[in-house]
Amino acid sequence: MNKRPSPISATVDFDADGVQHGFLKLPISNDESAWGAVMIPVTVVKNGEGPTALLTGGNHGDEYEGITALLKLANSLTADQVRGRVIIVPMMNTPAAMAGKRTSPMDGGNLNRSFPGDPDGTVTERIADYFTRVMVPMCDVVLDLHSGGRTLDIIPFAASHVLEDAEQQRQALAGAKAFGAPYAMMMFELDAAALFDTAVESQGKVFVATELGGGGTSTPQSLAITERGIRNFLIHFGLTAGELELPAAPQVYLDMPDASCYVQSEHTGLLELTLALGEAVEEGQVIARVFDLTRSGAPPVEYRAGRSGVLAARRFPAQVNMGDTIAVIAEVVDSLG
């Protein structure tokens, strides 16, 4: 069954040369605004014929490296620097970003679990539908900038996925390496079906994702990695001129082959991690302890690594509940220096 056209309209002309700043407008009606709209900022920089890159941040509203770096890029990128078209959406889930939350305060929706979306669905599902049916078809490559948000801290990496199309996988992995973060990852997703990643990859487009820090903030270091990575991405795929700027230390290539990389809590309490991000992990090593907060004198529950590798991600808040991811362990495949 054919879906109706998206209710979202753009105030920019995606086919016009030059620099345009505008909005993706989604009509809404609620107690605060009877005839209102969700206004998603968008910048289009176009110069003649060439590839189209879609750069997105704020898929989750509390992940600030991508949002900040793309707001800065929208202020600085000029048409004469571009061959083709660069579309910048700093905050895909604008309601969540405005609230500083992972999910939308308008409907509780997690945008990155809402694809391919629905033009007749919730606000979040309508945003997902617009990106799936309007934005992705007009682009060749997509860079979706994530970090850990308020609940996770993650080593800085760019990632691709295992795909059925070998050439599509090769291009995505090359893009992830060219991003130039300290780590490049072949990433296993726990629930890939409703991700933006899958919506892009299923249309045959090249998709690169990142994780660039976390804790619900950004740092000078994490922003420097993010901004350098965006520049490298655009250079690598022929949108801008220049030489790739790679980190001084050799880049490390990591693999997350399956769900066993994720260590999830089976207890509620106070979390003690025994390792720092990026440290080596040996199979069987104690990586975390969870203490019972309801009484003293109770020994903590120990969590041991099910594989060797490096600590790629960790829970950021010290309090932990059953089902929370405590840690992610990735295997070291190679040093790319």
VENURVEN-V324721 format. One record per residue. N is the residue number from 1. OMEGA is omega in whole degrees, 0 to 359 (* if undefined). Layout:
BEGIN
n->N omega->OMEGA
n->N omega->OMEGA
END
This chain:
BEGIN
n->1 omega->179
n->2 omega->177
n->3 omega->177
n->4 omega->178
n->5 omega->179
n->6 omega->174
n->7 omega->181
n->8 omega->175
n->9 omega->180
n->10 omega->176
n->11 omega->177
n->12 omega->174
n->13 omega->185
n->14 omega->183
n->15 omega->183
n->16 omega->175
n->17 omega->179
n->18 omega->180
n->19 omega->178
n->20 omega->174
n->21 omega->181
n->22 omega->186
n->23 omega->162
n->24 omega->190
n->25 omega->177
n->26 omega->180
n->27 omega->176
n->28 omega->174
n->29 omega->181
n->30 omega->184
n->31 omega->182
n->32 omega->184
n->33 omega->184
n->34 omega->177
n->35 omega->186
n->36 omega->179
n->37 omega->165
n->38 omega->184
n->39 omega->181
n->40 omega->182
n->41 omega->177
n->42 omega->174
n->43 omega->177
n->44 omega->176
n->45 omega->186
n->46 omega->177
n->47 omega->175
n->48 omega->182
n->49 omega->179
n->50 omega->181
n->51 omega->175
n->52 omega->174
n->53 omega->173
n->54 omega->181
n->55 omega->185
n->56 omega->172
n->57 omega->175
n->58 omega->170
n->59 omega->166
n->60 omega->192
n->61 omega->181
n->62 omega->179
n->63 omega->200
n->64 omega->180
n->65 omega->181
n->66 omega->180
n->67 omega->184
n->68 omega->183
n->69 omega->181
n->70 omega->173
n->71 omega->178
n->72 omega->180
n->73 omega->180
n->74 omega->178
n->75 omega->192
n->76 omega->186
n->77 omega->180
n->78 omega->184
n->79 omega->182
n->80 omega->176
n->81 omega->191
n->82 omega->167
n->83 omega->186
n->84 omega->186
n->85 omega->175
n->86 omega->177
n->87 omega->185
n->88 omega->175
n->89 omega->185
n->90 omega->184
n->91 omega->179
n->92 omega->179
n->93 omega->184
n->94 omega->178
n->95 omega->179
n->96 omega->180
n->97 omega->179
n->98 omega->179
n->99 omega->183
n->100 omega->183
n->101 omega->176
n->102 omega->186
n->103 omega->185
n->104 omega->175
n->105 omega->182
n->106 omega->182
n->107 omega->183
n->108 omega->187
n->109 omega->172
n->110 omega->186
n->111 omega->183
n->112 omega->169
n->113 omega->187
n->114 omega->181
n->115 omega->10
n->116 omega->176
n->117 omega->185
n->118 omega->181
n->119 omega->178
n->120 omega->185
n->121 omega->178
n->122 omega->176
n->123 omega->182
n->124 omega->179
n->125 omega->179
n->126 omega->175
n->127 omega->179
n->128 omega->180
n->129 omega->181
n->130 omega->179
n->131 omega->181
n->132 omega->190
n->133 omega->182
n->134 omega->187
n->135 omega->184
n->136 omega->180
n->137 omega->182
n->138 omega->184
n->139 omega->176
n->140 omega->182
n->141 omega->181
n->142 omega->172
n->143 omega->181
n->144 omega->190
n->145 omega->178
n->146 omega->165
n->147 omega->190
n->148 omega->183
n->149 omega->186
n->150 omega->189
n->151 omega->181
n->152 omega->166
n->153 omega->191
n->154 omega->175
n->155 omega->184
n->156 omega->178
n->157 omega->167
n->158 omega->191
n->159 omega->168
n->160 omega->184
n->161 omega->172
n->162 omega->184
n->163 omega->177
n->164 omega->180
n->165 omega->185
n->166 omega->181
n->167 omega->176
n->168 omega->178
n->169 omega->180
n->170 omega->181
n->171 omega->179
n->172 omega->179
n->173 omega->177
n->174 omega->177
n->175 omega->179
n->176 omega->178
n->177 omega->181
n->178 omega->178
n->179 omega->171
n->180 omega->172
n->181 omega->178
n->182 omega->180
n->183 omega->168
n->184 omega->191
n->185 omega->163
n->186 omega->198
n->187 omega->172
n->188 omega->180
n->189 omega->180
n->190 omega->184
n->191 omega->191
n->192 omega->192
n->193 omega->187
n->194 omega->181
n->195 omega->170
n->196 omega->178
n->197 omega->184
n->198 omega->178
n->199 omega->179
n->200 omega->184
n->201 omega->181
n->202 omega->176
n->203 omega->176
n->204 omega->182
n->205 omega->180
n->206 omega->185
n->207 omega->174
n->208 omega->176
n->209 omega->177
n->210 omega->161
n->211 omega->194
n->212 omega->180
n->213 omega->179
n->214 omega->182
n->215 omega->180
n->216 omega->178
n->217 omega->171
n->218 omega->180
n->219 omega->174
n->220 omega->181
n->221 omega->182
n->222 omega->178
n->223 omega->178
n->224 omega->178
n->225 omega->181
n->226 omega->182
n->227 omega->176
n->228 omega->181
n->229 omega->177
n->230 omega->178
n->231 omega->180
n->232 omega->180
n->233 omega->181
n->234 omega->177
n->235 omega->184
n->236 omega->183
n->237 omega->169
n->238 omega->179
n->239 omega->179
n->240 omega->180
n->241 omega->176
n->242 omega->178
n->243 omega->177
n->244 omega->177
n->245 omega->184
n->246 omega->181
n->247 omega->182
n->248 omega->179
n->249 omega->179
n->250 omega->177
n->251 omega->181
n->252 omega->180
n->253 omega->184
n->254 omega->177
n->255 omega->170
n->256 omega->190
n->257 omega->184
n->258 omega->186
n->259 omega->181
n->260 omega->176
n->261 omega->183
n->262 omega->175
n->263 omega->184
n->264 omega->186
n->265 omega->173
n->266 omega->183
n->267 omega->174
n->268 omega->180
n->269 omega->182
n->270 omega->186
n->271 omega->169
n->272 omega->174
n->273 omega->184
n->274 omega->182
n->275 omega->173
n->276 omega->177
n->277 omega->178
n->278 omega->180
n->279 omega->180
n->280 omega->180
n->281 omega->175
n->282 omega->178
n->283 omega->181
n->284 omega->181
n->285 omega->174
n->286 omega->181
n->287 omega->182
n->288 omega->173
n->289 omega->176
n->290 omega->183
n->291 omega->177
n->292 omega->181
n->293 omega->184
n->294 omega->181
n->295 omega->172
n->296 omega->179
n->297 omega->178
n->298 omega->180
n->299 omega->179
n->300 omega->173
n->301 omega->181
n->302 omega->174
n->303 omega->183
n->304 omega->181
n->305 omega->177
n->306 omega->180
n->307 omega->175
n->308 omega->179
n->309 omega->176
n->310 omega->176
n->311 omega->186
n->312 omega->180
n->313 omega->180
n->314 omega->172
n->315 omega->183
n->316 omega->177
n->317 omega->181
n->318 omega->177
n->319 omega->185
n->320 omega->177
n->321 omega->177
n->322 omega->179
n->323 omega->178
n->324 omega->172
n->325 omega->179
n->326 omega->187
n->327 omega->172
n->328 omega->181
n->329 omega->179
n->330 omega->179
n->331 omega->175
n->332 omega->180
n->333 omega->187
n->334 omega->167
n->335 omega->188
n->336 omega->182
n->337 omega->*
END
